[in-house]
Amino acid sequence: MKKNGTSKGWGAMPVLLAALLLALPAAAFGAEAVPADATAWWIWPLLLLVVTFVMGIVAVLGGVGGGVLYVPIIGGFFPFHIDFVRGAGLLVALSGALAAGPGLLKANLASLRLAIPVALVASSCAIVGAMFGLALPAHIVKLLLGVTILGIVVIMFTAKKSDCPDVPKADALSSALGIYGIYQGPDKTFDWKIHRTIPGLLTFIIIGVMAGMFGLGAGWANVPVLNLMMGAPLKISVATSKFLLSITDTSAAWVYLNNGAVIPMLVAPSLIGIMLGSFVGVRILKVAKPSFIRWMVIGILAFAGSKSLYDGIKAMNAPAKPAVQHTQEASHGK
């Protein structure tokens, strides 16, 4: 009886949080002296809740992280400063990773031996990327974000996957670090190992910088490197990548938080919408056609990336604004 009551209480939490968010006065978010002709402050959180709900569904169906959809779409079509969007994007990706990480480790899918050296490199570089991104003018960030998103589209369009890559022999570094394991699949059980460890770790330097700079999370890049370059089984790569986000995104998120680039008006409805959408997406996944969803995600990312690239080019001649502005200005698109 107690268990049912607890589950009902947790089920009501998103609704209560949304009601609390919309009930708070605008001053709670620093939106003072709002012009009379400005859009009501609560319209944007409400619209954000709806959009991220749909985004959560699409992310699950498309097999991509919420951050890679969140930053280009919200940054391109909502009047929030790009720094605040990137900070919220990291927290969106982080929330999903924290929810999934313990279960993946318990199920022996995420490899801690593989994750620790990769996380050390990626999280350190994510901090550097976050600091570098906050120092850049907003239009430069949007320009680079557009190029990056379109690059992700190309990767998704051409990427191949291998369930069980052929690794004839583990290299010296992976052997010294003890990076190996036993994969227990539904059909067979086998020992796995990795190779090309040094090129893989060097690649994660770039991935970490990009994850911190753009707030995208890095699942779109982690899996191909772990699977195709380093030779980990696909399920091990996917699970380890998800666990990695809980370390990499935490490091970068602290930089944004410390610089004041995280605001409740943006983060709260985003997290609620993504979580609720993910729950619905898991149910729809049973009947959805994967090929159609994949092409839909590619199309959305191509459109959002093009919009970000266009905005960056358009603003090239505009006067540069400080990287992190006052919350009032960012919240009203100034």
ZAVEX-658958 format. One record per residue (C-alpha): x, y, z; residue number from 1. Coordinates in pm, whole numbers, plus 32768, in hexadecimal, padded with zeros to 4 digits. Layout:
BEGIN
<site u="X" v="Y" w="Z" num="NUM"/>
...
//
This chain:
BEGIN
<site u="8000" v="8000" w="8000" num="1"/>
<site u="811A" v="80E4" w="805A" num="2"/>
<site u="81C8" v="8092" w="7F15" num="3"/>
<site u="809B" v="80F7" w="7E44" num="4"/>
<site u="8077" v="823C" w="7EFF" num="5"/>
<site u="81E5" v="828D" w="7EC9" num="6"/>
<site u="81D4" v="8249" w="7D53" num="7"/>
<site u="809E" v="8325" w="7D33" num="8"/>
<site u="8150" v="843A" w="7DED" num="9"/>
<site u="827A" v="842A" w="7D06" num="10"/>
<site u="8195" v="8422" w="7BD8" num="11"/>
<site u="80FB" v="856C" w="7C45" num="12"/>
<site u="824D" v="8617" w="7C73" num="13"/>
<site u="8275" v="8693" w="7B08" num="14"/>
<site u="811A" v="872F" w="7B14" num="15"/>
<site u="8162" v="87D8" w="7C61" num="16"/>
<site u="82B0" v="8859" w="7BE4" num="17"/>
<site u="8211" v="88E5" w="7AA9" num="18"/>
<site u="8100" v="898E" w="7B76" num="19"/>
<site u="8202" v="8A20" w="7C63" num="20"/>
<site u="82D1" v="8AA1" w="7B40" num="21"/>
<site u="81AD" v="8B54" w="7AA0" num="22"/>
<site u="8133" v="8BDB" w="7BEF" num="23"/>
<site u="827D" v="8C84" w="7C45" num="24"/>
<site u="828C" v="8DF7" w="7BF6" num="25"/>
<site u="836B" v="8E70" w="7ADF" num="26"/>
<site u="844C" v="8F1A" w="7BDC" num="27"/>
<site u="84BA" v="8DC3" w="7C58" num="28"/>
<site u="8572" v="8D99" w="7B0F" num="29"/>
<site u="8602" v="8EF5" w="7B0E" num="30"/>
<site u="8508" v="8F74" w="7A0B" num="31"/>
<site u="84D6" v="90CE" w="7A9E" num="32"/>
<site u="8448" v="91FB" w="79EB" num="33"/>
<site u="83B5" v="912E" w="78CD" num="34"/>
<site u="8341" v="9215" w="77B4" num="35"/>
<site u="81C9" v="9235" w="778E" num="36"/>
<site u="81D1" v="91B6" w="7629" num="37"/>
<site u="82AB" v="9088" w="767B" num="38"/>
<site u="8227" v="8F26" w="766B" num="39"/>
<site u="81AD" v="8EAB" w="77BF" num="40"/>
<site u="82D2" v="8E08" w="7871" num="41"/>
<site u="8218" v="8CC5" w="78B7" num="42"/>
<site u="81CD" v="8C83" w="7745" num="43"/>
<site u="8330" v="8C11" w="76FE" num="44"/>
<site u="834E" v="8B10" w="7819" num="45"/>
<site u="81FB" v="8A83" w="77BA" num="46"/>
<site u="8258" v="8A6B" w="764A" num="47"/>
<site u="83A8" v="89D9" w="76AD" num="48"/>
<site u="82F8" v="88CA" w="7776" num="49"/>
<site u="8229" v="8864" w="7646" num="50"/>
<site u="834E" v="886A" w="7552" num="51"/>
<site u="8436" v="87A1" w="7636" num="52"/>
<site u="8320" v="86A4" w="7672" num="53"/>
<site u="8314" v="8661" w="74FB" num="54"/>
<site u="8490" v="866A" w="74F2" num="55"/>
<site u="84A3" v="8560" w="75FF" num="56"/>
<site u="83C6" v="847A" w="7530" num="57"/>
<site u="8493" v="84B0" w="73F4" num="58"/>
<site u="85DE" v="8480" w="74AD" num="59"/>
<site u="8575" v="8329" w="752D" num="60"/>
<site u="84EB" v="82BB" w="73DD" num="61"/>
<site u="861C" v="8339" w="7322" num="62"/>
<site u="8717" v="82A8" w="7417" num="63"/>
<site u="87C5" v="83F6" w="7452" num="64"/>
<site u="880A" v="84BC" w="758D" num="65"/>
<site u="8722" v="85D8" w="75E9" num="66"/>
<site u="8840" v="86D4" w="75EA" num="67"/>
<site u="8893" v="86AB" w="747A" num="68"/>
<site u="872D" v="870C" w="741F" num="69"/>
<site u="86FB" v="8806" w="7538" num="70"/>
<site u="8813" v="8901" w="74FB" num="71"/>
<site u="87E5" v="8945" w="7383" num="72"/>
<site u="8667" v="894D" w="7396" num="73"/>
<site u="8640" v="8A1F" w="74D1" num="74"/>
<site u="876A" v="8AF8" w="747A" num="75"/>
<site u="86E5" v="8B39" w="731C" num="76"/>
<site u="8572" v="8B72" w="735B" num="77"/>
<site u="8554" v="8BF4" w="74C1" num="78"/>
<site u="85BA" v="8D4F" w="753D" num="79"/>
<site u="86B7" v="8CD0" w="763B" num="80"/>
<site u="8829" v="8D24" w="762F" num="81"/>
<site u="88F3" v="8C03" w="75A2" num="82"/>
<site u="89C4" v="8BE7" w="76E2" num="83"/>
<site u="888F" v="8B9C" w="77B2" num="84"/>
<site u="8818" v="8AA1" w="76AD" num="85"/>
<site u="8965" v="89EA" w="76B4" num="86"/>
<site u="8961" v="89DC" w="7831" num="87"/>
<site u="8802" v="894D" w="782F" num="88"/>
<site u="8860" v="885A" w="7719" num="89"/>
<site u="8972" v="87C5" w="77F2" num="90"/>
<site u="887D" v="8797" w="7912" num="91"/>
<site u="8780" v="86F4" w="7827" num="92"/>
<site u="8886" v="85F7" w="77B3" num="93"/>
<site u="8905" v="85CE" w="7918" num="94"/>
<site u="87AF" v="857C" w="79A9" num="95"/>
<site u="877D" v="845D" w="78B5" num="96"/>
<site u="88D9" v="83D5" w="78F5" num="97"/>
<site u="88B1" v="83E1" w="7A70" num="98"/>
<site u="8766" v="832A" w="7A57" num="99"/>
<site u="87EF" v="8217" w="7977" num="100"/>
<site u="8954" v="81F4" w="79FA" num="101"/>
<site u="8920" v="811F" w="7B35" num="102"/>
<site u="883E" v="8029" w="7A80" num="103"/>
<site u="8934" v="8002" w="7961" num="104"/>
<site u="8A51" v="7FB9" w="7A54" num="105"/>
<site u="897C" v="7EC4" w="7B18" num="106"/>
<site u="891C" v="7E0E" w="79D7" num="107"/>
<site u="8A8F" v="7DED" w="7980" num="108"/>
<site u="8A5D" v="7EAB" w="783B" num="109"/>
<site u="8B1E" v="7FE9" w="788B" num="110"/>
<site u="8C8E" v="7F9B" w="78C2" num="111"/>
<site u="8D2F" v="805B" w="79E0" num="112"/>
<site u="8E8A" v="7FEE" w="796D" num="113"/>
<site u="8E49" v="8086" w="7817" num="114"/>
<site u="8D97" v="81BB" w="789C" num="115"/>
<site u="8E98" v="8235" w="799B" num="116"/>
<site u="8FBF" v="828A" w="78B1" num="117"/>
<site u="8ED3" v="8314" w="77A8" num="118"/>
<site u="8E17" v="83E3" w="78AB" num="119"/>
<site u="8F5D" v="8471" w="7936" num="120"/>
<site u="8FBC" v="84F3" w="77DE" num="121"/>
<site u="8E62" v="8561" w="776A" num="122"/>
<site u="8DF6" v="860D" w="78AD" num="123"/>
<site u="8F3C" v="86D2" w="78C9" num="124"/>
<site u="8F19" v="8748" w="7763" num="125"/>
<site u="8DA6" v="8794" w="7796" num="126"/>
<site u="8E06" v="8892" w="78A3" num="127"/>
<site u="8EF8" v="8936" w="77B0" num="128"/>
<site u="8DEE" v="8933" w="76A0" num="129"/>
<site u="8CEA" v="89D1" w="7785" num="130"/>
<site u="8DD7" v="8AE9" w="77EC" num="131"/>
<site u="8E3D" v="8B22" w="7684" num="132"/>
<site u="8CD3" v="8B25" w="760F" num="133"/>
<site u="8C69" v="8C25" w="7714" num="134"/>
<site u="8D84" v="8D0A" w="76A7" num="135"/>
<site u="8D15" v="8D0E" w="753B" num="136"/>
<site u="8C15" v="8E07" w="74AF" num="137"/>
<site u="8AB8" v="8D76" w="7486" num="138"/>
<site u="8AB7" v="8D90" w="730A" num="139"/>
<site u="8BFD" v="8CCD" w="72F1" num="140"/>
<site u="8B6C" v="8BBD" w="73D2" num="141"/>
<site u="8A34" v="8BA6" w="72F8" num="142"/>
<site u="8B09" v="8B92" w="71BF" num="143"/>
<site u="8BDF" v="8A7A" w="724C" num="144"/>
<site u="8AAB" v="89CC" w="72DA" num="145"/>
<site u="8A07" v="89CB" w="7183" num="146"/>
<site u="8B3D" v="8932" w="70E4" num="147"/>
<site u="8B50" v="882D" w="71FA" num="148"/>
<site u="89DF" v="87CB" w="71DF" num="149"/>
<site u="89F9" v="87A5" w="7066" num="150"/>
<site u="8B2F" v="86D0" w="70A0" num="151"/>
<site u="8A65" v="85F5" w="718D" num="152"/>
<site u="895E" v="85D0" w="707C" num="153"/>
<site u="8A6B" v="854F" w="6F90" num="154"/>
<site u="8AE9" v="845B" w="709A" num="155"/>
<site u="8989" v="83DA" w="70DD" num="156"/>
<site u="894B" v="83B6" w="6F68" num="157"/>
<site u="8A88" v="82F2" w="6F22" num="158"/>
<site u="8AD9" v="8248" w="706D" num="159"/>
<site u="8AEC" v="80D0" w="707D" num="160"/>
<site u="8AD1" v="7FF5" w="71B0" num="161"/>
<site u="8B6A" v="7EA8" w="720A" num="162"/>
<site u="8ACB" v="7DD0" w="7314" num="163"/>
<site u="8C0C" v="7D12" w="735A" num="164"/>
<site u="8D42" v="7DB2" w="72BC" num="165"/>
<site u="8E65" v="7CCD" w="726D" num="166"/>
<site u="8F83" v="7D23" w="735A" num="167"/>
<site u="9097" v="7C24" w="731C" num="168"/>
<site u="9173" v="7C9D" w="743A" num="169"/>
<site u="915B" v="7D9F" w="754E" num="170"/>
<site u="9262" v="7EB1" w="753E" num="171"/>
<site u="9362" v="7EEC" w="7650" num="172"/>
<site u="92B1" v="8015" w="76F4" num="173"/>
<site u="915D" v="7F6F" w="770F" num="174"/>
<site u="9203" v="7E38" w="779E" num="175"/>
<site u="92BF" v="7F08" w="789E" num="176"/>
<site u="917D" v="7FBC" w="7902" num="177"/>
<site u="90BC" v="7E75" w="7910" num="178"/>
<site u="8FB4" v="7EE2" w="7815" num="179"/>
<site u="8F01" v="7DA0" w="77BF" num="180"/>
<site u="8DC7" v="7CEA" w="7828" num="181"/>
<site u="8CC4" v="7BE0" w="77E5" num="182"/>
<site u="8B99" v="7C30" w="770D" num="183"/>
<site u="8A64" v="7B64" w="7760" num="184"/>
<site u="8974" v="7B7F" w="763F" num="185"/>
<site u="882A" v="7ACD" w="7605" num="186"/>
<site u="88C8" v="79DB" w="750D" num="187"/>
<site u="8A30" v="79B8" w="757B" num="188"/>
<site u="8B32" v="7A1E" w="767E" num="189"/>
<site u="8C93" v="7A83" w="761E" num="190"/>
<site u="8DC4" v="7B3E" w="769B" num="191"/>
<site u="8DF9" v="7C99" w="760B" num="192"/>
<site u="8F28" v="7D7B" w="75FD" num="193"/>
<site u="8F8B" v="7EBE" w="7550" num="194"/>
<site u="90A8" v="7F40" w="747B" num="195"/>
<site u="9117" v="8091" w="73EF" num="196"/>
<site u="90F9" v="811E" w="754F" num="197"/>
<site u="91E2" v="8248" w="751E" num="198"/>
<site u="9135" v="82C6" w="73DD" num="199"/>
<site u="8FE8" v="8296" w="748F" num="200"/>
<site u="9050" v="8363" w="75BE" num="201"/>
<site u="90DA" v="8474" w="74DC" num="202"/>
<site u="8F8D" v="847E" w="7426" num="203"/>
<site u="8EDB" v="84AB" w="7574" num="204"/>
<site u="8FA3" v="85EA" w="75A9" num="205"/>
<site u="8EEA" v="8680" w="7481" num="206"/>
<site u="8D9E" v="85E8" w="74EE" num="207"/>
<site u="8DC4" v="8674" w="764E" num="208"/>
<site u="8E12" v="87D3" w="75D3" num="209"/>
<site u="8CE7" v="87D0" w="74E8" num="210"/>
<site u="8BFE" v="8747" w="75F5" num="211"/>
<site u="8C5D" v="885C" w="76E7" num="212"/>
<site u="8C5F" v="8970" w="75E3" num="213"/>
<site u="8B0A" v="8926" w="754B" num="214"/>
<site u="8A52" v="8879" w="766A" num="215"/>
<site u="89E7" v="875D" w="7585" num="216"/>
<site u="8A4B" v="8634" w="7653" num="217"/>
<site u="8B29" v="8547" w="7591" num="218"/>
<site u="8A67" v="8404" w="755B" num="219"/>
<site u="8A5E" v="8445" w="73E5" num="220"/>
<site u="8BDC" v="8430" w="73DD" num="221"/>
<site u="8C29" v="8346" w="7500" num="222"/>
<site u="8B84" v="8214" w="746A" num="223"/>
<site u="8C32" v="8215" w="7313" num="224"/>
<site u="8D88" v="8246" w="73B7" num="225"/>
<site u="8D58" v="8139" w="74C0" num="226"/>
<site u="8CBA" v="8045" w="73CA" num="227"/>
<site u="8D62" v="807A" w="727A" num="228"/>
<site u="8EB4" v="810A" w="72DC" num="229"/>
<site u="8F00" v="805E" w="7427" num="230"/>
<site u="8E41" v="7F1B" w="73E2" num="231"/>
<site u="8D51" v="7F01" w="750A" num="232"/>
<site u="8C0A" v="7E44" w="74C8" num="233"/>
<site u="8AEA" v="7F25" w="7460" num="234"/>
<site u="8A17" v="7EF6" w="7599" num="235"/>
<site u="8B47" v="7F2B" w="7677" num="236"/>
<site u="8B97" v="8067" w="75B1" num="237"/>
<site u="8A36" v="80F3" w="75CC" num="238"/>
<site u="8A19" v="80AB" w="7741" num="239"/>
<site u="8B76" v="812D" w="7792" num="240"/>
<site u="8B32" v="8267" w="76C5" num="241"/>
<site u="89F6" v="82AA" w="778E" num="242"/>
<site u="8AB4" v="827D" w="78D3" num="243"/>
<site u="8BCC" v="835F" w="7855" num="244"/>
<site u="8AD9" v="8480" w="782D" num="245"/>
<site u="8A9A" v="8482" w="79A4" num="246"/>
<site u="8C0C" v="84D8" w="79D6" num="247"/>
<site u="8C5C" v="85AB" w="78A4" num="248"/>
<site u="8B24" v="8684" w="78B1" num="249"/>
<site u="8B45" v="86B9" w="7A2A" num="250"/>
<site u="8C9E" v="8752" w="79FB" num="251"/>
<site u="8C2C" v="8840" w="78EA" num="252"/>
<site u="8AE3" v="8894" w="7998" num="253"/>
<site u="8B9C" v="8916" w="7ACB" num="254"/>
<site u="8C4F" v="8A15" w="79EF" num="255"/>
<site u="8B04" v="8A98" w="7967" num="256"/>
<site u="8A6A" v="8A98" w="7AC2" num="257"/>
<site u="8B93" v="8B52" w="7B56" num="258"/>
<site u="8B77" v="8C5C" w="7A46" num="259"/>
<site u="8A03" v="8C93" w="7A80" num="260"/>
<site u="899C" v="8BF0" w="7938" num="261"/>
<site u="8892" v="8B0E" w="79D4" num="262"/>
<site u="873A" v="8BA2" w="7A1D" num="263"/>
<site u="8606" v="8AEF" w="7AAB" num="264"/>
<site u="8517" v="8B80" w="79A6" num="265"/>
<site u="85D2" v="8ABF" w="7899" num="266"/>
<site u="864A" v="8989" w="7953" num="267"/>
<site u="8511" v="8927" w="7A19" num="268"/>
<site u="8416" v="8908" w="78F7" num="269"/>
<site u="8522" v="886A" w="781C" num="270"/>
<site u="856C" v="8751" w="7910" num="271"/>
<site u="83FC" v="8712" w="7956" num="272"/>
<site u="83A4" v="870E" w="77E3" num="273"/>
<site u="84C7" v="862B" w="7781" num="274"/>
<site u="847C" v="8532" w="7898" num="275"/>
<site u="8308" v="851D" w="784E" num="276"/>
<site u="834C" v="8502" w="76D8" num="277"/>
<site u="8448" v="83EB" w="7714" num="278"/>
<site u="8345" v="8321" w="77D4" num="279"/>
<site u="8251" v="8342" w="76B2" num="280"/>
<site u="8360" v="82FF" w="75AF" num="281"/>
<site u="83B9" v="81B2" w="7651" num="282"/>
<site u="8252" v="813F" w="7624" num="283"/>
<site u="823A" v="81B9" w="74BC" num="284"/>
<site u="8387" v="8114" w="7468" num="285"/>
<site u="82DF" v="7FBE" w="746B" num="286"/>
<site u="820B" v="8013" w="733A" num="287"/>
<site u="82D8" v="811F" w="7289" num="288"/>
<site u="839F" v="80E1" w="714A" num="289"/>
<site u="8511" v="811E" w="7196" num="290"/>
<site u="856E" v="8180" w="7033" num="291"/>
<site u="8467" v="8294" w="7023" num="292"/>
<site u="84CC" v="831D" w="7179" num="293"/>
<site u="863C" v="831F" w="7116" num="294"/>
<site u="85F6" v="83ED" w="6FDF" num="295"/>
<site u="8515" v="84D6" w="70A7" num="296"/>
<site u="862A" v="8518" w="71A5" num="297"/>
<site u="8725" v="8556" w="708D" num="298"/>
<site u="8633" v="864A" w="6FEB" num="299"/>
<site u="85F4" v="8706" w="712F" num="300"/>
<site u="8767" v="8723" w="717C" num="301"/>
<site u="87B4" v="8795" w="7017" num="302"/>
<site u="86AB" v="88A6" w="7030" num="303"/>
<site u="8716" v="8919" w="718C" num="304"/>
<site u="8888" v="8911" w="712E" num="305"/>
<site u="8846" v="89DE" w="6FF4" num="306"/>
<site u="8781" v="8ADC" w="70C4" num="307"/>
<site u="889D" v="8AFE" w="71BE" num="308"/>
<site u="899C" v="8B22" w="70A6" num="309"/>
<site u="88C3" v="8C2C" w="6FFD" num="310"/>
<site u="889A" v="8CEE" w="7144" num="311"/>
<site u="8A10" v="8CE5" w="717E" num="312"/>
<site u="8A60" v="8D64" w="7020" num="313"/>
<site u="8950" v="8E6D" w="7037" num="314"/>
<site u="89DB" v="8EF2" w="717E" num="315"/>
<site u="8B46" v="8EFB" w="710C" num="316"/>
<site u="8B37" v="9074" w="70D2" num="317"/>
<site u="8A6A" v="90B8" w="720A" num="318"/>
<site u="8B1B" v="913E" w="7342" num="319"/>
<site u="8B89" v="9022" w="7423" num="320"/>
<site u="8ADB" v="8FF7" w="7571" num="321"/>
<site u="8B7A" v="8F77" w="76B4" num="322"/>
<site u="8B73" v="8DFD" w="76CC" num="323"/>
<site u="8A9F" v="8DF3" w="7809" num="324"/>
<site u="89A4" v="8F0E" w="7822" num="325"/>
<site u="88A8" v="8F77" w="7928" num="326"/>
<site u="878E" v="8E7B" w="7953" num="327"/>
<site u="868A" v="8F7F" w="78F6" num="328"/>
<site u="872B" v="8FC1" w="77A4" num="329"/>
<site u="875B" v="8E51" w="7752" num="330"/>
<site u="85FA" v="8DF6" w="77B7" num="331"/>
<site u="8565" v="8EFA" w="76CD" num="332"/>
<site u="864D" v="8EBE" w="75A6" num="333"/>
<site u="8704" v="900B" w="75BD" num="334"/>
//
